[in-house]
């Protein structure tokens, strides 16, 4: 039987509800935040602070010491993390466009139109349809698209097309490349699998597809969440395998098996950015932000971010 929706509550109602459940609420702070950031949006940040009863069931009461101020600080930390991730993703997206363009254009400016150069199971026709939609979306705003429409009859070399593609389109195209081409791109980013340390089955998987392909998919999801102002802290993402990456010493902090939390993506992003932007300060900025803004917060459990160990000490990216 479908339940009826609850009536909308006022800010006063929200404050009374939080206090009734045991949260320490500074009223002026709460009124400021609840007037500009919805109760529903903020609730994700205090959600893990709810108590557990004797049976292990979560109840609508908060653990002792839970404060509204900690929830606000965690929200701000997450917002600033999104800004850092957005900055890093921009550079990674452009680097991937460039590397795929160099690879594809070796066989001609429009070799991306040839389904024969991709994996048999790759939905090449579907990818082209999406690419055409990206072009149509950009017809009024892109001078390059206008120029190639007028001068070349709407035939776009990859270096022009790439500028209107989304990161998800680049990720899908990378997944459609042969294993050898995927490996070449990955190795240009200093991601080199050492198969001698893997089992036969693991070597077979790494041979069929570069581990970078599922990580690209995960980064696409994270990029889209960031673009839409979504939460990164305490969130599970599309799992990405770690076995192949962990054959490189710089990836040993990744969990065995697979990674679903933000720390895994941050680790890979930091590695790629060190390769594509030598001397970058991005890894240090992110590590310092995790240490100074997340870990001291009473609402934060290190495992919610995928941090190795107990999350104490220095964060290494």
C-alpha positions in Angstrom: 0.0 0.0 0.0 1.4 3.4 -1.0 2.0 5.9 1.8 0.9 9.5 1.6 3.7 12.1 1.4 4.5 13.9 4.6 3.5 17.6 4.7 6.4 20.1 4.3 8.0 21.2 7.6 9.1 24.6 8.6 12.6 25.5 9.7 11.3 25.7 13.3 9.9 22.2 12.9 13.2 20.9 11.6 15.2 22.4 14.5 12.7 21.0 17.0 12.9 17.6 15.3 16.7 17.5 15.4 16.8 18.6 19.0 14.2 16.0 19.9 16.4 13.4 18.5 19.4 14.5 20.6 21.4 16.8 18.3 23.0 19.9 19.7 21.6 22.7 17.5 22.8 26.3 17.5 19.5 27.9 16.4 21.0 31.0 14.6 23.4 28.7 12.7 20.7 26.3 11.8 18.3 29.0 10.6 21.0 30.4 8.4 21.8 27.1 6.8 18.3 25.7 6.6 17.2 28.8 4.8 19.8 28.3 2.1 20.6 24.6 2.1 17.7 22.3 2.4 17.1 20.0 5.4 17.0 17.1 3.1 20.3 17.9 1.5 22.0 18.4 4.8 20.5 15.3 6.3 23.0 13.1 4.3 25.8 14.5 6.4 24.3 13.7 9.8 22.7 10.4 8.7 25.6 8.2 9.9 25.4 9.8 13.4 22.1 8.0 14.1 22.1 5.6 17.1 21.8 1.8 16.9 19.6 -0.1 19.3 20.3 -3.5 21.0 19.3 -5.4 17.9 21.6 -3.5 15.6 18.7 -1.5 14.0 19.2 2.2 13.2 16.9 4.4 15.2 15.9 8.1 14.8 18.1 9.3 17.6 21.6 10.7 17.4 24.7 9.5 19.2 25.8 11.7 22.1 27.8 14.7 21.1 26.3 15.0 17.6 26.2 18.7 16.6 24.6 20.7 13.8 27.9 22.6 13.5 29.8 19.4 12.7 27.3 18.6 10.0 27.7 22.1 8.5 31.5 21.7 8.6 31.3 18.4 6.9 29.1 19.8 4.2 31.6 22.6 3.6 34.5 20.1 3.5 32.6 18.0 0.9 31.8 21.1 -1.2 35.4 22.2 -1.3 36.5 18.6 -2.2 34.1 18.8 -5.2 35.9 21.9 -6.3 39.3 20.2 -6.1 37.9 17.1 -7.9 36.4 19.3 -10.6 39.8 21.0 -11.2 41.6 17.7 -11.4 39.0 16.1 -13.7 39.2 19.0 -16.1 42.9 18.3 -16.7 42.4 14.6 -16.9 39.6 14.9 -19.4 41.6 17.1 -21.7 44.6 14.8 -21.4 42.5 11.8 -22.4 40.9 13.6 -25.3 44.4 14.5 -26.5 45.8 11.0 -26.2 42.9 9.4 -27.9 43.1 11.9 -30.7 46.8 11.2 -31.2 46.0 7.5 -31.4 43.0 7.6 -33.6 44.4 10.2 -36.0 47.4 8.1 -36.9 44.9 6.3 -39.2 43.3 9.5 -40.4 41.3 12.5 -39.0 38.0 10.6 -39.2 39.1 7.0 -38.4 36.8 7.2 -35.4 34.0 6.6 -37.9 35.3 3.2 -38.9 33.7 0.5 -36.8 36.3 -2.1 -37.9 39.0 -0.4 -35.8 37.1 -1.0 -32.5 36.2 -4.0 -30.5 33.4 -6.2 -32.1 31.1 -5.7 -29.1 31.6 -2.0 -28.9 28.3 -0.1 -29.8 30.0 2.0 -32.4 26.8 3.1 -34.1 25.3 4.2 -30.7 28.5 6.1 -29.9 28.4 7.9 -33.2 24.7 8.8 -32.6 25.7 10.4 -29.3 28.6 12.2 -30.9 26.2 13.7 -33.5 24.0 14.9 -30.7 26.9 16.6 -29.1 27.7 18.4 -32.4 24.0 19.4 -32.8 24.1 20.8 -29.2 27.1 22.9 -30.1 26.0 24.2 -33.5 25.1 27.6 -32.3 27.9 28.2 -29.9 31.0 26.6 -31.4 32.8 28.5 -34.1 34.8 25.4 -35.0 31.6 23.4 -35.6 30.2 26.2 -37.7 33.4 26.4 -39.7 33.5 22.6 -40.5 29.9 22.6 -41.4 30.3 25.4 -43.9 33.7 24.4 -45.3 33.8 20.6 -45.0 30.2 19.6 -45.2 29.9 18.7 -41.6 32.9 16.3 -41.6 34.7 16.8 -38.3 38.2 15.5 -37.6 38.5 14.0 -34.2 40.4 17.0 -32.8 37.4 19.2 -33.5 34.8 16.6 -32.4 36.7 15.9 -29.1 36.0 19.5 -28.0 32.3 19.0 -27.9 32.3 15.4 -26.4 31.5 14.7 -22.8 33.9 12.9 -20.5 31.5 9.9 -20.7 31.8 9.8 -24.5 35.6 9.7 -24.1 35.4 7.0 -21.5 33.1 4.9 -23.8 35.4 5.4 -26.8 38.4 4.3 -24.7 36.5 1.2 -23.6 36.0 0.4 -27.3 39.7 0.4 -28.2 41.6 -2.8 -28.6 43.5 -4.0 -25.5 46.8 -3.1 -27.1 45.6 0.5 -27.7 44.2 0.8 -24.2 47.5 -0.4 -22.8 49.4 2.2 -24.9 47.2 5.0 -23.6 47.5 3.7 -20.0 51.3 3.4 -20.3 51.5 7.0 -21.6 50.0 7.9 -18.2 52.5 5.8 -16.4 50.0 3.1 -15.6 51.9 -0.1 -16.3 50.6 -3.5 -15.2 53.2 -6.0 -14.1 51.7 -9.3 -15.1 54.4 -11.5 -13.6 52.9 -10.8 -10.2 49.3 -11.8 -11.2 47.6 -15.1 -11.3 46.8 -16.7 -14.7 43.1 -15.5 -14.5 44.2 -12.0 -13.5 46.7 -11.8 -16.3 44.0 -12.9 -18.7 41.6 -10.1 -17.6 44.4 -7.5 -17.8 45.2 -8.8 -21.3 41.6 -8.5 -22.5 41.0 -5.0 -21.1 43.2 -2.4 -19.5 42.2 -1.8 -15.8 42.1 1.9 -16.8 38.8 1.3 -18.7 36.6 0.7 -15.6 38.4 3.4 -13.7 37.6 5.8 -16.5 33.9 4.8 -16.0 34.1 5.4 -12.3 35.7 8.8 -12.8 33.0 9.7 -15.3 30.4 9.0 -12.6 32.3 11.1 -10.1 32.7 13.9 -12.6 29.0 14.0 -13.2 28.1 13.9 -9.5 30.6 16.8 -9.0 29.1 18.8 -11.8 25.6 18.4 -10.3 26.8 19.4 -6.8 26.3 15.9 -5.4 27.9 14.4 -2.3 31.3 12.7 -2.6 31.8 11.8 1.1 30.4 8.5 2.4 29.2 7.5 -1.1 29.7 4.3 -3.0 30.6 4.6 -6.7 30.8 2.1 -9.6 33.3 -0.5 -8.4 36.7 -0.4 -10.1 39.3 -3.3 -9.9 42.5 -2.7 -8.1 44.4 -5.9 -8.6 46.2 -4.8 -11.8 47.0 -1.3 -10.5 48.4 -2.6 -7.2 51.2 -4.2 -9.1 52.6 -0.7 -9.1 54.0 0.4 -5.8 52.3 3.8 -6.0 48.9 2.1 -5.9 49.5 -0.1 -2.9 47.2 2.0 -0.7 44.2 0.9 -2.8 42.0 -1.8 -1.3 42.5 -5.3 -2.5 39.9 -6.5 -5.0 38.0 -3.3 -6.0 37.5 0.3 -5.0 34.1 1.9 -4.5 35.0 5.0 -2.4 36.3 8.4 -3.3 39.9 7.7 -2.0 40.5 5.2 -4.8 39.6 7.7 -7.5 41.6 10.5 -5.8 44.7 8.2 -5.7 44.4 7.5 -9.5 43.7 11.1 -10.3 46.8 12.2 -8.3 48.9 9.7 -10.3 47.6 10.8 -13.6 48.0 14.5 -12.8 51.6 14.0 -11.7 52.3 12.5 -15.1 50.4 15.0 -17.2 51.2 18.1 -15.1 54.7 17.6 -13.6 55.1 19.6 -10.4 51.3 19.8 -9.8 50.3 20.8 -6.3 46.9 19.0 -6.7 47.7 15.8 -4.7 49.1 17.8 -1.8 46.1 20.1 -1.7 43.7 17.2 -1.7 45.7 15.2 0.9 45.8 18.3 3.2 42.1 18.9 2.8 41.3 15.3 3.8 43.6 15.5 6.8 42.5 19.0 8.0 38.8 19.2 7.1 37.5 15.6 7.1 39.4 13.5 9.6 39.0 15.8 12.6 35.2 16.0 12.2 33.3 13.9 14.7 30.9 12.7 12.0 33.6 11.2 9.8 34.7 7.6 9.8 37.8 7.0 7.6 36.2 4.0 5.9 33.4 6.2 4.6 36.0 7.7 2.2 37.9 4.5 1.6 41.0 5.6 3.5 43.4 2.8 4.3 43.9 1.6 7.8 42.3 3.7 10.5 42.7 6.9 8.7 45.1 8.3 11.4 48.3 10.1 10.5 49.2 11.5 7.1 47.1 10.9 4.0 49.2 9.8 1.1 48.1 10.5 -2.5 
